[in-house]
Amino acid sequence: MSSAQQQTPVSTAGPITDITSLRSDFPILDQMVHGKPLVYLDSAASAQQPQAVIDAMVAHEQHDHANIHRGVHELSHRSTDAFEAARERVRAFINARNCNEIIFTRGTTESINLVAATLGRTQLEPGDEVLITHMEHHSNIVPWQLICAQTGAKLVPAPITGRGEVDADAFAQLLNERTKIVAIAHVSNALGTINPVKEMTAQARAANAVVLIDGAQATPHLKVDVRDLDCDFYAFSGHKMYGPTGVGVLYGKEALLDSMPPYQGGGEMILTVTFDKSTYAELPHKFEAGTPNITGVIGLGAAIDYLAGIDLDARCRYETELLSYATEALRTLPDMRIVGEAEQKSGVISFLLGKIHAHDLGTILDRDGIAVRTGHHCAMPVMDRYGIPATARASFGLYNNHDDVDRLIAGLRRALELFS
Ligand code: C6P
């Protein structure tokens, strides 16, 4: 059977509503680390993959591997079909109008760099402004800084409150006729805040700005509908949403993508080439120079199938309940400081415990088999905002449960004892 056929959802019994049954789909979780059962609380850095995703990629490599869009032979046809079928899955997943609006990239970082280096480079002029927020990941700061340095435009960060929400009044005031691009996170990886991106997009579009949403931390947890959001661009990564690393997506409105120059030159993105001049392929290929991560794209398609097989409401309820269980449990610890207490949160709790450095906390937890991330989480301005060098961060996937949280709390209690 070809991998394209294997990607089709298997369940005919309707979407799964019992989330607790899903943990066994993830083979990596069934292991001991330092003699203790693994507790994986680092899904915001990279989520684990279910067997179905691994199987789809292995099947592709075993049966169908070949380059795409280039061969007349059977394997190349199969590979191309599987690749383009994954594009259709992505389109449906975010409700884009058509597949021309789905560009495969290496991940969120490359998606944002693509927009900055094409639209940003050609549209920004001295005095123009790119409005971001103080809670952005470096991937939604540095590409804009680079392009501002080249064009004379200015990067403007909208402030955030002590709770970790964008200051809505300040955001509205900062939007003005010089604002050409607004680039905002849907969900903050350092604070867990869910931003009101639909409202922010409407405000930005009313000011005639182009809007890019960094959806890296949103697609694993929330329903994303780019038509409803009415954003111009939406960027996300496969490996945060139970797919493989090295593959991601840039959604862009077709007319806008059409008007932009290519990002990289090479094979696949051209129509004709002479030494005088080249003409470019139609969308989406215009932005997909070179051989893409074919297996990764197929894995991403399988991850979308996997998520589509789970009832979204049940998943959201489960994850929201787990987040509040974990938040309440952490609050029972003495000297606990949770960084980021927005009303709307998803997936992530950043915290500090007494005077224990976040890295020490991470190391102690690791000895207990508990994986959390520590550091600035590629969001140094967030750390500066709260006057801290780093936090420990527990982040959750649909395979986590109360036991994982209880193990985390026990590990933190041990850390407190060690440092008392
Ligand atoms: N955040 C984290 O541990 P890439 O690396 O391109 O797949 O994703 C970059 C990125 C962009 N925006 C947000 C909001 C993100 O969270 C990330 C990745 C990881 O928080 C690794 S730093």
Boltz pocket constraint, residues with backbone or C-beta under 6 A from the ligand:
constraints:
  - pocket:
      binder: B
      contacts: [[A, 44], [A, 45], [A, 46], [A, 106], [A, 107], [A, 108], [A, 109], [A, 110], [A, 137], [A, 139], [A, 140], [A, 185], [A, 187], [A, 188], [A, 189], [A, 190], [A, 214], [A, 216], [A, 217], [A, 237], [A, 248], [A, 373], [A, 377], [A, 378]]
      max_distance: 6.0
